[in-house]
């Protein structure tokens, strides 16, 4: 079943570029009212301007989700008159070998990639439950199911988001509030070029944010909980079948 975007109020984090921006533009073009959250005001405003060409009621909030997620969730709910779909998409990397990481490095990644989605979800969940419907979409990564070389901090945050999403789906089953877990593969976004990160080891093909956004919209209208966008589940299945061989092979990528 296709997702009925018309009139839906969708709050999206990490909406100034990449998957978040592509998703916001696609949903707005289909008639959704989108709420955009990101840190970079100029980039976010440019995305909002494009969204408002089709969806005049769309809004934006400039925020550091590592500090303000819960409060922003409440503000967005009130300003939009409710939230039908929450998309937790914002993420940051810390690409370096685990031997070079500090506890502060890892905690900074966890604050954005896991604790911010958790806080934002818990800010709006009581009102979704009171209303009896809602959709929470957590954009994790194939790195939430696979350990990736030099991505220990990122993978830890995405594994946490996968576990949180799955357990939350169990707890919310039958309440009218649904949970979707999205696990993109390598996507051509700015995450590969962030300062204070090592050069990526991976140099293979990357998928476009627009293709991933289209996959997310398709998942919104589907029945399943877990969605690999694009479908890389076979790689995860191979790892699960023989994790020792997977570890040796992944370590050899250097």
N, C-alpha and C positions, 0 to 999 in steps of 0.2 A: 504494500500500500504506500502510495506517495505521501510525503509529509505535507500537511495542509498549512503552508506558511502564512496565508492571508490573515492579518490581524493578530498573529501570535506575537507576544512580547518576549524577546530573546535577549538575555544578558550574556555578553561574550567578553572574556578576559584575554589579554594579549592581542588586542584588536587593531593595533597600529601598523601591523605588517604581517606577512606570512600567512599561515593558515587562518588566524583570527580575522585578519582583514578580508581575505578571500571569502570566508564564510559569511561575514557581515554583509558584504556587497551582494553575494548571491541571495541571501535570505531577504534583504531589503528589496531587491529587484523582484522577488516573488511575493512581496506584500507584507512581510513581517515588520514589526516595529523593533528596531535593534537598539540595545544599550551597549555602549562600547567602553571598555576600561583598558587603560594602558598608562605608561609613565610619560611618554613623549608627546607633549601637547600638540606640536606642529604636525607630526605624522598622524596623530589621532584625529585632529581636526580635518585633515585632508580626506581621510576615510569617511568621516561623518558627512562631509559635504557631498561626497558621491552617494552615500546611502540616502541622504535627504532628497536627492533627485527623484527617488521612487517612493520614499517613506519619510514624509515630512516630520513625523513625531519622534523620529529617532534622536537619541541623546548620547552624551559622552561624559565620562568622569576621568579626570587625570588623577592617578593614585599610585602609590607604592603598595602593592598588595602584600608585601612582606610585613607591613605595619598596619594597614588600614582595611584589610579584607572584610571583616565583619561589619564595620560601620558603613562601608561602601555598599554592601549588600542591602542593608536596611534603607539607605538613601535611595538606591536604585529602585527598590520595590515601591517605595512611596511615590517617587517621581513618575514611574511608569504605570502606576495603578495596579501593580502586581507583576509577577514574572511567571511566564508559562514554561520557559526553558532556560536553564542555567548551563552555560558552556564554560567549564573550567579549562582554559587552553594555555594560559601564560606559562612559560617555562624558561629557565636559564640553564646553561651548561657550566661545568667546571672540568674541562678536558685536560687531564693529566694523570700520570700513573699514580696508583694509590700510595706509593712510597713518597710521593712529592706533595700529597694533600695534607692540609692541616684540619683540625676539628672545625675551625671557623669556616674554612672553605666548604666543608660538607654541610654544616648547619645553614649557611647562606643559601645553598641550593635547596635544601629541605624546606626552608621558609617559603620560598616562592613556589616550588613545584609540588609540595605536599601540604604544608600547613596552611597556605593561603586558600587552596581549594577546600580544605576541610573547614576553615573558618567561614568562608563565603557560603558553603553549603549549609552549615549549621545556623547561619544567620537567616536564611530564607526557608529552611525546611519546616519549621513549625507552622508558618503561614501556608505553605503548600499543603501540609497535612490537614490543617483546619479547613482549607478549601476542598480537599479531597482529590486533587490532581496536580500534576507537575512532572517535569522531566529534568533530570540532572544528568548532564553529559560530561564525563571526565576524559579529557584528551591525554592519554598516557603515551605510550611508545612501544614499539617492538622491544625497545630497551627496558621495558617493564616486565618482560618475560625472558630476556636473554642478557647474560653478562657480556658487556662489550668492552674491548680493550681500551684502557685510559678513560673510561666513562663510569668509574665506580660511584662517584657522587651522584651523577645524573641517573644512573641505573637504580641506585638505592632509592632515590625519590620517586622514580616511576614504578618500581616494584611496590613501594608503599601505597601509591595511588591505585594500583591494580588491586591490592589486597583490601584496601578501604572500600573501593567500589564494589567488589564482589560481596563483602560482608554487609555493606549497606543495602545492596539489592536483596539479600536474604531478609534483613530486618524490615525492609519496606514492602516486601511482597504482599500484595493484596490491599495496600493502603490507597492505591490510586496514584501514588508517586513512583515513577519508574526511574531506573538508573541505566545508562548506556556507557559502556567502556569502549573508547576508540584507541586503537593502537597503530599509529602510522609507522611506516618504514622510513627510510631516508628521504627527507623532503628538502627541496631547494629553497631554504630560508636563511636568514641572517645568523642562525644559531651556529653555523659552521665558521663564522668569521668574527666571533666575539673577542674583544681584547682580553688579555690575561688568561688565555687558554692556549694549550699546545695545538700544533697543527693537527688536523684530523688524520687518523690512520686510514680511514675509509676513503677511497677515491673512485667508487663505482657510480652507477647512475643514481639520479635523484628524481623524485616525483614532484610535480608542480603543486604549489599550494591550492590552485584552483581544482585540480583533480582530487586532492584530498578533501577539500571542502565539499565537492559534489558527493564524495563517498560518505561524508558525515551526514549530509542532508538525506541521502538514501537510507542510512542507518536510523535516522530519526523516525522514519516511517515504518521501520521494520519491527519484528517481534523479538529478535534476539538481544541478548545482553552484550555480548562481546563482538567487536567488529575490527578486523585487521584491514586497514585502508592505506595502500592496496593490500591484497591478501598475501601475507607472508607467514601464515600459520604453519605451512609445511616446514619452514626453518625451525620454528619453535618445537614442532613435533619431533624433528630429527634430534634436537638437543635433548628433549625429554627422554627419547629412546636410548641415548647413550651420552650422558652428560660428561663423562671423562674424556671421550673422544672429542666432544665439542670444545671443552676447555683447552685441550692440547692444540686443536686447530685454531681457535681464536687467539691463543697466545702467540702462535706462529705468524700472525698477520704483520708483526713488526719486521 
